[in-house]
Amino acid sequence: MSKISFVIPVFQNEGSIRPTWKAISELFEGALKTHSWEIVFVDDGSTDGSWNEMREVATAGAHIRVVRLTRNFGQLAAIVAGYERATGDAIINLSADLQDPVELAVEMVRQWEAGSDVVVGYREDRQDPLAARLLSRLAYGALRFSNKDIPSGGFDYVLMSRRALKTFLGYCGRNRFFQGDVLWAGRKTTFLPYVRRKRPIGSSQYTIGKKLKLFIDFILDGSYIPIRLMSLCGITCATLGLMYTAAIVVSWMRGQTPFSGWAPIMIVVLLVGGVIMLMLGVIGEYLWRVLDELKAKPLFVIDDGEEES
């Protein structure tokens, strides 16, 4: 009998803990009744009644484990804390706001049993305000420019096999992009679309500032585009500066410069500016490699099912 673990990060979710627990438990009374299960709730420094509700649910249910962080460390930290304590053969990350359909977990488990190491429930659409939907499309459109594997609507609702989770937990770093890290190893992945529901209880704590932080984390942690643009800009500026310097020298030799001293000033400015831009690009490339080493991602990931002895 395989075991399914649900990891649920909680932040200011008072009122939705018990409904989430009931919805999950109903799955294992029906479609998933042949599996054992557990739920790991992680309180990420909530200041409302979330912790008390979590403890009440843990007392009422034999399959519940609760973890409380000392303060709000952020969603990724809460997810990792839950992952480290989950004991299941398959581990599902689910939000506690009741916006993601719990029943989709049945198909996620079926896909895992069919051989997928990662099953992603991605937001094909969302019942959110128009402004939120537009911002989401713009943000993920930009993210997909450098990582085509990320679904257009993004995701948080994901199942990972035990071996996929082991790889994920081997990564280091504080400012990480969860979605990129989940997909990085290249394990067999299945994508399941769903419509994100309107939040029935409370209001979202995911402010514009947090969304912007997530976007920046991806650009800086999961993409080399800024560094490569800097390098390209440096090479371009240095090349154009050198070409224009040659043109200025020719003009000076012909006596066509605007005034005395103009040519050396322009030559110094162009050459020094071009060299500085080029050096910044080189420094950026080195910094990217240092960052890549600090992440401690493995050099390769072996497909265990295909390795021959």
C-alpha positions as CSV (number, residue, x, y, z in Angstrom):
1,M,0.0,0.0,0.0
2,S,1.6,3.3,-1.1
3,K,1.4,6.4,1.1
4,I,0.3,9.8,-0.1
5,S,1.5,12.9,1.9
6,F,-0.1,16.3,1.5
7,V,2.1,19.3,2.5
8,I,0.1,22.4,3.1
9,P,1.8,25.7,3.9
10,V,-0.5,27.9,6.0
11,F,-0.4,31.7,6.4
12,Q,-3.4,33.6,7.7
13,N,-5.8,30.8,6.6
14,E,-8.1,30.7,9.6
15,G,-11.4,29.1,8.7
16,S,-10.1,27.1,5.8
17,I,-7.9,24.5,7.6
18,R,-10.8,22.3,8.6
19,P,-12.5,22.3,5.2
20,T,-9.2,21.5,3.6
21,W,-8.7,18.5,5.9
22,K,-12.2,17.3,5.3
23,A,-11.9,17.5,1.5
24,I,-8.7,15.5,1.6
25,S,-10.0,12.9,4.0
26,E,-13.0,12.3,1.7
27,L,-10.6,11.4,-1.1
28,F,-9.2,8.5,1.0
29,E,-12.7,7.4,1.9
30,G,-13.5,7.1,-1.8
31,A,-11.3,7.1,-4.9
32,L,-8.0,6.8,-3.0
33,K,-9.2,4.4,-0.2
34,T,-6.5,1.8,-1.1
35,H,-3.8,4.3,-0.1
36,S,-2.5,5.3,3.3
37,W,-2.1,9.0,3.8
38,E,-1.0,12.0,6.0
39,I,-1.3,15.7,6.0
40,V,1.5,18.0,7.1
41,F,0.3,21.5,7.9
42,V,3.1,24.1,8.3
43,D,2.2,27.3,10.0
44,D,4.4,30.0,8.4
45,G,4.1,32.6,11.3
46,S,0.3,33.2,11.1
47,T,-1.0,35.9,13.5
48,D,-4.7,34.9,13.2
49,G,-6.3,31.7,14.6
50,S,-4.7,29.4,12.0
51,W,-2.4,27.6,14.5
52,N,-5.2,26.9,17.0
53,E,-7.4,25.5,14.1
54,M,-4.5,23.4,13.0
55,R,-4.1,21.9,16.5
56,E,-7.8,21.2,16.8
57,V,-7.7,19.4,13.5
58,A,-4.6,17.4,14.5
59,T,-6.4,16.3,17.7
60,A,-9.5,15.2,15.7
61,G,-7.6,13.4,12.9
62,A,-5.1,10.5,13.2
63,H,-3.4,11.4,9.9
64,I,-2.5,15.0,10.8
65,R,0.9,16.4,11.7
66,V,1.5,20.1,12.4
67,V,4.6,22.2,12.3
68,R,4.9,25.8,13.5
69,L,7.7,28.1,12.2
70,T,8.9,30.9,14.6
71,R,7.9,33.6,12.2
72,N,6.9,34.2,8.6
73,F,9.8,32.8,6.5
74,G,7.9,32.7,3.2
75,Q,6.0,30.1,1.2
76,L,9.0,28.3,-0.1
77,A,10.5,27.9,3.4
78,A,7.2,26.5,4.7
79,I,6.9,24.1,1.7
80,V,10.5,22.8,2.3
81,A,9.8,22.4,6.0
82,G,6.8,20.2,5.2
83,Y,8.7,18.3,2.5
84,E,11.4,17.4,5.0
85,R,8.8,15.9,7.4
86,A,6.6,14.1,4.8
87,T,7.0,10.3,4.8
88,G,4.8,9.4,1.8
89,D,5.8,7.7,-1.4
90,A,4.3,10.6,-3.3
91,I,4.1,14.1,-1.9
92,I,1.5,16.7,-2.9
93,N,1.9,20.4,-2.2
94,L,-1.5,22.1,-1.9
95,S,-2.5,25.6,-0.8
96,A,-4.7,26.1,2.2
97,D,-7.0,28.7,0.6
98,L,-9.4,26.2,-1.1
99,Q,-8.8,27.7,-4.5
100,D,-7.2,24.6,-5.9
101,P,-9.5,21.6,-6.6
102,V,-8.6,19.0,-4.0
103,E,-10.3,16.3,-6.2
104,L,-7.6,16.8,-8.9
105,A,-5.2,14.9,-6.5
106,V,-6.9,11.7,-7.6
107,E,-5.8,12.1,-11.2
108,M,-2.4,13.3,-10.0
109,V,-1.9,10.0,-8.0
110,R,-3.1,8.0,-11.0
111,Q,-0.5,9.7,-13.3
112,W,2.2,9.0,-10.6
113,E,1.2,5.4,-10.5
114,A,1.4,5.3,-14.3
115,G,5.1,6.3,-14.2
116,S,5.3,10.1,-13.8
117,D,7.7,11.4,-11.2
118,V,6.3,14.9,-11.2
119,V,2.6,15.8,-11.8
120,V,1.9,19.5,-12.1
121,G,-1.6,20.9,-11.7
122,Y,-1.3,24.2,-13.6
123,R,-3.7,27.1,-13.6
124,E,-5.3,27.1,-17.1
125,D,-7.6,29.9,-16.0
126,R,-8.5,31.6,-12.7
127,Q,-11.6,33.1,-11.1
128,D,-9.7,36.1,-9.9
129,P,-10.2,39.9,-10.6
130,L,-9.4,41.0,-14.1
131,A,-6.3,43.0,-12.9
132,A,-4.9,39.9,-11.2
133,R,-5.4,37.7,-14.3
134,L,-3.7,40.3,-16.5
135,L,-0.7,40.6,-14.2
136,S,-0.4,36.9,-14.0
137,R,-0.4,36.5,-17.8
138,L,2.2,39.2,-18.3
139,A,4.5,37.8,-15.6
140,Y,4.3,34.2,-16.8
141,G,4.6,35.3,-20.4
142,A,7.9,36.9,-19.5
143,L,9.0,33.9,-17.5
144,R,8.2,31.5,-20.3
145,F,10.5,33.6,-22.6
146,S,13.5,31.9,-20.9
147,N,11.8,28.7,-19.6
148,K,9.3,27.2,-22.0
149,D,8.6,24.3,-19.6
150,I,6.7,26.5,-17.1
151,P,2.9,26.4,-17.9
152,S,1.4,29.7,-19.0
153,G,-0.6,30.0,-15.8
154,G,2.1,28.9,-13.4
155,F,1.6,26.3,-10.6
156,D,1.9,25.6,-6.9
157,Y,-0.2,22.4,-6.9
158,V,2.3,19.6,-7.6
159,L,2.9,16.0,-6.8
160,M,6.5,14.6,-6.6
161,S,7.6,11.1,-6.2
162,R,9.9,10.3,-3.4
163,R,13.0,10.2,-5.7
164,A,12.0,13.5,-7.3
165,L,11.6,15.1,-3.9
166,K,15.0,13.8,-2.8
167,T,16.5,15.6,-5.8
168,F,14.6,18.8,-5.0
169,L,15.6,18.8,-1.4
170,G,19.3,18.5,-2.4
171,Y,19.2,22.0,-3.8
172,C,20.5,24.9,-1.8
173,G,19.7,28.6,-1.6
174,R,17.3,31.0,0.0
175,N,16.0,33.0,-2.9
176,R,14.8,30.2,-5.1
177,F,12.1,29.9,-7.7
178,F,9.9,26.9,-6.7
179,Q,8.5,26.2,-10.1
180,G,11.8,26.2,-11.8
181,D,13.4,24.0,-9.2
182,V,10.6,21.4,-9.5
183,L,11.0,21.1,-13.3
184,W,14.8,21.5,-13.4
185,A,15.8,17.8,-13.0
186,G,13.9,16.8,-16.1
187,R,12.0,13.9,-14.5
188,K,9.0,12.5,-16.4
189,T,6.4,15.2,-15.9
190,T,2.7,15.3,-16.6
191,F,0.7,18.5,-16.7
192,L,-2.9,18.7,-15.7
193,P,-4.9,21.9,-16.3
194,Y,-7.5,23.3,-13.9
195,V,-9.4,26.5,-13.2
196,R,-8.3,28.2,-10.0
197,R,-11.4,29.0,-8.0
198,K,-12.5,32.2,-6.3
199,R,-11.3,32.2,-2.7
200,P,-14.2,31.4,-0.4
201,I,-12.7,32.3,3.0
202,G,-10.5,35.3,3.8
203,S,-8.4,37.3,1.5
204,S,-5.1,36.5,-0.3
205,Q,-1.9,37.4,1.6
206,Y,0.1,37.2,-1.6
207,T,0.6,41.0,-2.1
208,I,1.9,42.7,-5.1
209,G,5.3,43.0,-3.3
210,K,5.5,39.2,-2.8
211,K,4.5,38.6,-6.4
212,L,7.2,41.0,-7.5
213,K,9.7,39.2,-5.3
214,L,8.7,35.9,-6.9
215,F,9.2,37.3,-10.3
216,I,12.6,38.8,-9.4
217,D,13.7,35.4,-7.9
218,F,13.0,33.7,-11.1
219,I,14.8,36.3,-13.3
220,L,17.9,36.2,-11.0
221,D,17.8,32.6,-9.9
222,G,16.3,30.6,-12.7
223,S,17.4,32.6,-15.7
224,Y,20.8,33.7,-17.2
225,I,19.1,36.2,-19.5
226,P,20.1,39.4,-17.4
227,I,23.7,38.3,-17.3
228,R,23.8,37.5,-21.0
229,L,22.1,40.8,-21.9
230,M,24.8,42.6,-19.9
231,S,27.5,40.6,-21.6
232,L,26.0,41.3,-25.1
233,C,25.6,45.0,-24.2
234,G,29.2,45.2,-23.1
235,I,30.5,43.5,-26.3
236,T,28.3,45.7,-28.5
237,C,29.4,48.9,-26.8
238,A,33.0,47.9,-26.9
239,T,32.8,47.0,-30.6
240,L,30.9,50.1,-31.6
241,G,33.2,52.3,-29.5
242,L,36.3,50.8,-31.2
243,M,34.8,51.4,-34.6
244,Y,33.8,54.9,-33.8
245,T,37.3,55.6,-32.4
246,A,38.8,54.5,-35.7
247,A,36.4,56.9,-37.5
248,I,37.4,59.8,-35.2
249,V,41.1,59.1,-35.8
250,V,40.5,59.3,-39.5
251,S,38.6,62.6,-39.1
252,W,41.4,64.0,-36.9
253,M,44.0,63.1,-39.6
254,R,41.9,64.9,-42.2
255,G,41.4,67.9,-39.9
256,Q,37.7,67.4,-39.7
257,T,37.2,67.4,-35.9
258,P,34.9,70.1,-34.4
259,F,37.6,71.7,-32.2
260,S,41.1,71.1,-30.8
261,G,41.1,68.3,-28.2
262,W,37.8,66.9,-29.2
263,A,39.3,63.7,-30.8
264,P,41.3,62.5,-27.7
265,I,38.4,63.2,-25.4
266,M,36.0,61.1,-27.5
267,I,38.5,58.3,-27.9
268,V,39.1,58.1,-24.2
269,V,35.4,58.2,-23.4
270,L,34.5,55.5,-26.0
271,L,37.3,53.2,-25.2
272,V,37.0,53.4,-21.4
273,G,33.2,53.1,-21.6
274,G,33.4,50.1,-23.9
275,V,36.0,48.4,-21.7
276,I,33.9,49.0,-18.5
277,M,30.8,47.6,-20.1
278,L,32.8,44.6,-21.3
279,M,34.3,44.0,-17.9
280,L,30.9,44.2,-16.2
281,G,29.7,41.5,-18.5
282,V,32.7,39.3,-17.7
283,I,32.2,39.9,-14.0
284,G,28.5,39.0,-14.4
285,E,29.4,35.7,-16.0
286,Y,31.7,34.8,-13.1
287,L,29.0,35.8,-10.6
288,W,26.5,33.6,-12.4
289,R,28.8,30.6,-12.2
290,V,29.4,31.3,-8.5
291,L,25.6,31.4,-7.9
292,D,25.2,28.2,-9.9
293,E,27.7,26.4,-7.7
294,L,26.1,27.7,-4.5
295,K,22.8,26.2,-5.5
296,A,24.5,22.7,-5.2
297,K,22.3,21.2,-7.9
298,P,23.6,17.9,-9.1
299,L,25.7,17.8,-12.3
300,F,23.3,15.3,-13.7
301,V,20.2,13.3,-12.8
302,I,20.0,9.6,-13.7
303,D,16.7,8.1,-14.9
304,D,16.7,5.2,-12.4
305,G,14.3,3.2,-14.5
306,E,16.6,3.3,-17.6
307,E,20.0,2.7,-15.9
308,E,21.6,-0.6,-16.9
309,S,24.0,-2.5,-14.6
